[in-house]
Amino acid sequence: MRLVLEQRGETGLALRMASPLLAVALALASAAVMFAALGADPLVALHAYFLLPLSDSWGLQEVAVKATPLVLISVGLAFCYRAGVWNIGAEGQFLVGALAGAWLAIATHGAAQGPWLLPAMLAAGALGGSAFALIPALLRTRFGASEILTSLMLVYVAELLLDWLVRGPWRDPAGFNMPQTVTFSPAATLPLLAEGGRLNLGTPIALLVVIVAAFVATRTLKGFEIRLLGEAPRAARFAGVDAKRLTWGVFALSGALAGLAGILEVSGTLRQLQPGLSPGYGFTAIIVAFLGRLNPVGCLVAGILLAVTFIGGENAQIMLRLPLDATRVIQGLLLFYVLACDTLLLYRVRLLRSVPA
Amino acid sequence: MTLIEAILLTVITASTPLLIAAIGELIAERAGVLNLGVEGMMIMGAAAGIAAAITTGSSAAGVAAAILAGMALAAIFGLLVLGLATNQVAAGLALAIFGLGLSGVLGAPFVGVPRAGIGKIEVPFLSDIPFLGPLLFRQDPFVYASFALVAGVAWFLGRTRAGLVLRACGENAAAAHALGYKVLRIRFLALLFGGACAGLAGAYLSLVLTPFWTSGMTSGRGWIALAIVVFASWMSWRAVAGAYLFGGVTILQLHAQGAGVPIPPQAMAALPYLVTILALVLIMQARGGGSTAPAGLGTPFVPDR
């Protein structure tokens, strides 16, 4: 008996919508098995993971707060992956964006701050993330070094840079030696949108980015060139697409969005820098991008789902004593299933009982 | 024991897991499959290794469990990229995330449980040679195994028919298929070998280097092993140079921190990662733009009957 893949002629819309849904269903089923193996009631655990976060206003706000960075980063990554450019260092670009923006808030703390500060911080965050992302882009286009490895190595460098800053030069002098910066003043924090929660201006900004990105991806020449480069690099070259410039472009864009997500997270949600300020948003966003079929609107839906798993994981840890790493297992499984189901779009899978002649 | 001797000994222990993982990935890539999930397979090896060693009380059982765990993860990956022809980069990332998570779940009951490491093997008489003796003939079994692996892989790839077929699958899968070789089966076996090596390297971390379990203890070594394969231009003996270069940098920064060099410890800790980037750039520069990677690396192959 063996597995045989046969090329499909055309893929229907129904199939394209069904594939991510099937992946989610399979991931839920696998999660239930894992919960049972860990000695928890699978139904109780699934409820804590996937329904509890959506059951009250506080939970919904938290989902939006966690989805914001995931959606922003994954929209940028979707452009990269569409172009066949493998930026997997979004976590580092997120952190450097947070550092660049926070630098303005800390430098002006207790001094003249005005309404100019927040926009300047957001711009600095986007620029910082973008500049950090251009390092692997430069190494790729100038020297041909694999962007997969260089962008990932830079994540560790960014984490250590953050660690050094909050323990050294940027540490809050009045913070009892805790590794954290001063709490940002109101002029440097994003306004809240609702009482009794953490929902802030960052979420509408992310929604706006999704709309603009969806337009760019489907309705502009640049969006077309990006898809062409990824799907048919030879055809792109004949059509006069400059692969180097496009590589720079998608790296700069995804770095800027990751950096923006970083500064929004710091100035809207955390209000100070501390080590470990990201629970791996940059890596989870890779899963979001694929689950969202590398499409900005899809990333929005997928980002909300993955945000639920973050909060559900915390719920399950507190209520059922399930290890927090179980969330990563579910996220990894989800990406496996997404990729496997995508094969169903391109191929018909058949089991053959005997080897045909 | 002199200081230089002590430093060289620690360089060997830091380099061995890198070398073992890299040589496994080298075989997989020579067969044309890019498995970015080395980090995940390695840390699953570390977790399964210490879990089995503590539960059974036997280091050998720990090593066996680590190898099996690495192979199991490689098999999942193989099913995806070979059976279902998915994108190898994305599936590799999924494997890394999955392995990091699952190892945390599996290792949770064993956090902080101490256990005696694996002892060293002393070669009689030879280990008494001054300076070289302790370095070459008083090591733990993993160090000998790493060099045996390199020699074995070099011989297999360069001198055997099976090695030639494996390389053919990596260079031109369609041609190998046309000659009647089972490309997918060969690639799957190569992946399993890579998984076994990554698991073994993980066992070294949790059973020898730091004989206890902490979540995320591979700290990027799997990714550095991937860089070593590129640095080695996919040649087995050069992987030794790569692994010892990176191992050396790791130890250098530890000693510099200990000696009180007035540089922030974080800057020193970033050194291995920065050196990896620099090495990748220099090796590409030295090749003058030409690529020595297997021609079919990363391209899915679907045999049409």
Interface residues (C-beta under 8 A of the other chain):
Chain A: L3 V4 L5 Q7 M34 L38 Y81 W86 I88 L139 F143 G144 A145 S146 I148 L149 T150 L152 M153 L154 Y156 V157 L160 L161 D163 W164 R167 G168 F283 I286 I287 F290 P323 L324 D325 A326 T327 R328 V329 I330 Q331 G332 L333 L335 F336 L339 A340 D342 T343 L346 Y347 V349 P356
Chain B: L36 G40 I76 L80 G83 L84 A85 T86 N87 V89 A90 A91 L93 A94 L95 A96 I97 F98 G99 L100 G101 L102 S103 G104 V105 A108 S215 S219 G220 W223 L226 A227 V230 P264 Q266 A267 A269 A270 Y273 L274 T276 I277 L280 V281 M284 Q285 G289 S291 V302 D304 R305
